[in-house]
Amino acid sequence: MALRGSSCFAVQPECLIIHVSICIVDYRSAEDVAKCCAALGQQTYNDFDVVICENGGIEGYDALRAALPQALPGGQAVECVLAPGNVGYAGGINICMAARPDADAWWVLNPDTRPDPQALRALVQRLEHGDCDAAGGTVHHDNGLVQCHVGRWRPWLARCESVGFGIPLTSPPDVTAMEQTMSYISGASMLISRRFLTMAGPMREDYFLYGEEVEWCLRARQRGMRLGFTPDARIEHAHGGTTGSGNAIRKRPKLPIYLDERNKLHIVRDTSAYRWPVSVVASLALLSLRYLPHKAFRQWAYALSGWWAGVRGLRGLPPWMSP
């Protein structure tokens, strides 16, 4: 991926972000993407373009192009890119960023999100403040409850914690406390600077789906990058709308459960390998406590197979999926 230099951030941290490229990965959910783009068309910050990578083959690509305009009402370009197969979420994001190598920042956004009109402006302003290299906001459900303010990684347990989960959106968070707590930004909405991408590199594609944003942020922090949070960037998210991970626990499908458990072990292995033996045991105990009390035996088996794949170091596309 060709990248411009980061002298603007190194010499003048207060300089303005000139142009943002919004990166969305789709898998045959053109209707969701169309709604997301409609929300993007209402943004009060208008110096951006949109790139959508379709992972669902030519049929999904054709549906996406039919559902989307070539430009938003403010004139922002909307481009659809067909991936060379299902390259996963990280692979799709990397394709989007590579399609806009001259952007000043990239907004990674889930296809089933509806950003509030001021969301991008708030994220850009947080990044412009100069004391962070990537910024996140408040991701929430349509029922007025917070899904995540910031993310906290528990390496010994190989578990993620969505800080603020279930709190009413009307309750203002303590921004300073959140920034002291956070170890990653929700992959549903994260604005990253050129400096972040230059120092951390692109997302790891061997995760395929789930956990890639956690590893990305942890890797970036190990290289000196800083994370910021602004509650003024509100993003409504239909959590699990694409993969089914938001279903009732006994109705969740195999893919999100398997990859979630597998990739949590990879995060530990890739960012703090000395914790890995403990996290393997803790993760096994926690997944059993998560599913067995609900008598979700099928989901427990999915989780166990993902855990075992993580122990064995299997990566990339799950073995039962076609490349």
N, C-alpha and C positions, 0 to 999 in steps of 0.2 A: 504494500500500500504506500503510495507516494504521499509524503507529508511535508508541508511547509515548515520552516523554522518557527521557534517559539519565542523569538526575541521580544515580541510585544508584551508577553506575559512576564518575561524575566526582567525587562528594563522598566516597563511602565505598567505595573499591575492594575492601575486605574483606567487603562484605555478601554474604549468601548468595543463590545462585540459587534462586528459589522454584519455578519450573515450567519444564520443558523440553518442547518440542514436537518430536517425531521426524518428519522429512520424508523420504519414500521415493517415488521415481518408478518406475512399473512400465510394462512394455510386454508384455502377454500372458504373464507369467511368474508366475502366481498361486501355483504350487507353491513357487517360491523365496521369495516374499514371506511365505507361510505359515511356512516354516522360519525366516525372519528374525524374524517376530513371536513364534514360539515361544521363540527365544533372548532376545528382549526381555522376555518374560514371566518370565525368570529373573534379571533385573537386580536388584542389591542396592540401587540407587538407584531409588525407585519413584514420584517425583513427576514424572510425564511423561504425555503422551498421544501417539498415533500418527496421522499423516495420510498416506494413500497416494493419489497422483495416478495414475490410469490413463490412459496415452496410447494404448492399443490399441483404442479404440472401445467400443461398448456390449457386444460379445461378451466382450472382455477385462474390462470392468467387472463384468459379471454373474459371470464366473468368479472374479474377485477377491472379490466379496462372498460367494460360496458357499464359498470356501476359508477365510475369516477369521471369527473371532468378533467380536462388537460390542464386547467388552471382554476384556482379558487377565485372567489369574487374580488379579492384584492390584487389579483394578478399573479399570485404565487404559483410557480410551476408544480405540477403533480406528475411524477414519472413512475411508471410501473416497470419492474425488472423481473424477468423470469429466471429463477435459479436453475442451475444445471442438475436438477433432482432435489430431493428433500435434504437440504444441508443443515437443518436444525435452526434454532433461534439465533445462536451465536453466529453461525455461518451466514444467515440472512442479514443480520446487523452489519457484519463485516462487508458484505456485498454493498449494502446501502452506503456505508461510509466511504468505501473505495469509489463509488460512483460520484461522490462529492468531495474530492481530495482538497479542494480549495476553500471549504467552509471554515469559518472561524470557531464554530462549536457544532456539536451534534446532539440532537434531542432524541434519545432512545425512548420509543413510546409503544405501548402495547396496542394491538388493533382494536381491542374491546374497551378502550378508554374514551372518555368524553372530557377533555380539559376545559376548565372554566375559562372565560374570555381573557382574564388577566394572568393566566398560568404561565405562559411563556415569558411575558414581561417580568414577572416576579422572579423566575429562574435566572433570566439574563441579568437582572439587577443584582441578584445574590452573587452571581459569578463575577460581575463587574466590580464588586466590592474589593476584590483583590486578595482575600485571605483564604480562598478555596479554589480547587481545580475542577470540581464537579459539584453539582447542586441537585437536590431533590426537594420535593414538596410533600403535601399531604395527599395520600391516595385514600379514597373513601368509597363506600358502597352507596347505592342509590337510596338507602334508608336513613341517611344522615349520620351513620356511624363510621368511625375511622377504621380503615383497613391497616394502614401503616403510616406513621409519621417518619420514622427512620428505622433502619434495620440493625439489630445487634447479633453478632455471631458468637455462639458458645462452642469453642473449639473442642473442649474436653468431652462434650456431649454430642458433637457433630450435629448441632441443631441451630436453626435460625429463630430469631425472636422479632416479631413485628411490634415495635414499641408504639403504644397508643391504640392497639387493636381493641375495638369495641367501645372506645370512648366517643361521646357525642361530638360531632363536628363543631358544635357551638362552644366547646370548651377550649380556650386558647392554650396551646402548649408552651412550655418554657423552652424557648429556642436555644438558649445557652446550655441548658441541661441536655437537650436533645443532641446537640452537636458534640457534647462531651461523651455522650452515650454511644453514638452511632459508629458502626464499623462498616456499614455498606448502605447503599441507596437502593430502594426498590427498583427492580428492572422494569416495572410498569411505566416508570417515568423518571429518567435521569438525564440531565444536561451535562455533557462532558466538554471540557475545553481542549484546545489543540495540545496544550502542554500535557494534560492527562493522557491523551492518546499517544503522544510522542514518547512519554516516559514509561507508560504501562504496556503499550502495544495493544493490539486488537483483542477481542474476546477469544477465549479458548473454544475452538469448534468441536473438540473431542468430548465436551460435555453434552452436546447435541441440544438438550433442553433441560432447564431447571438448574439453578445454582451458579450459572455462568456469571451473573452480575455480582454475586457475592465474592467469588474468586477474583474477579476483575478488580473490584474495589480493594480487597485485601492485598492483592499484588501491587496495586497502585500506591497504597499507603506504605507498604514496605519500601517503596522507592521514593518516598517523601511527598506524595501527593496528599492533598487535604480535601475533606468532604464538607459541604455546607448544606444547610437546611433552611427553607423558608415556608412557613405555613400559608403564605398568601398564594402559593401555587397549588391550587386544588385540582385534583384529577379524579373524576368518577371512574371506577373500574368494575366491570362485571367479572369478578375474580373467577378464573377457571372456566370462563365462557367458551373458550376454544377447546380446551383439553378435557373438561369434565371434572377437574380437580375440586371445583366448588360444589359438587353434588353431595348429597347426604352420604355419610361415611360408608354405609353398606352398599352404595350404588356407584362408588368411584371406580373408574376403569383402571386397567393395568398400567398403561403408559405413564401417567403422572406419578403414581405411587412408586413404581419401579425406579424411574429416573430420579425422583426426589431422594430416595434412600441411597441409591448408588452414588449419586453425585455429591452428597454430603460427605461421604467418606473420601471422595476425591479432593474435596476442598481442603480437608485436614491434611491429606497426603501432600498436596501441592503447596500449602502455605505454612504448615507447621508439622512436619513429618514426625517429630519426636513425640507428639501427642497421639499419634495414630493408634498404637496398641490399646490405649485406654478408651479412645473414642469408638473403636470397633465394638468393644464389649458394652459400653454405655448405649450406643446406638441400637444394638440388638435388644437390650432391655426396654428401651423407650418405644421402639416400634411395636413391641408386644403389648406394652401398656396402652398404646394408642388404639389398637384394633381389637384385641381379644376381649376386653370388658364390654365392647359393643356387639360381640358375637359376629364381627365382620371377618369371618374366617377366610373367605376368598381374598379380601383385601390384605389380611395378614400374610397370606401366601405370596401375594404380589410384592409386598414390602420385603419379605424374607428373601425372595429371589433377587430383588434389587440390592439388598444388603450384601448378599453373597457375591453378586457381580462386582460390587465395590471392593470387597475383600480380595477378589481375584484380580482386580485392576482392569476390568473390562471397560471400554470407553466407546464413544461414538454411537452410531445407530444401534438401537436394541436388536438383538439377534433375530427376533421374529418379524421385523419390519423389512420390507424390500428397499434396496438402495435407490 
